[in-house]
Amino acid sequence: MTVREFAKSRGFEVVGRLRRLPDVRFGLDNGRYPLYIDDAGNEYHMSKDGVTGGSIVTHDGGVL
């Protein structure tokens, strides 16, 4: 699932372009998770497998 598809499935729209940031490391397995940010400053934390989604942190601090 792409970042845009994931955002749309959550009823959210990606603003402008997406940039890939360095992976985030967390969890019990200290795994690496892809992180993207759009032009409005919304963050998209994706799952390692790229299929199961992740979470969205909006520019004002909300979490979806």
Secondary structure by P-SEA (a helix, b strand, c coil): ccaaaaaaaaccccccbbbbccccccccccbbbbbbbcccbbbbbcccccccbbbbbccccccc
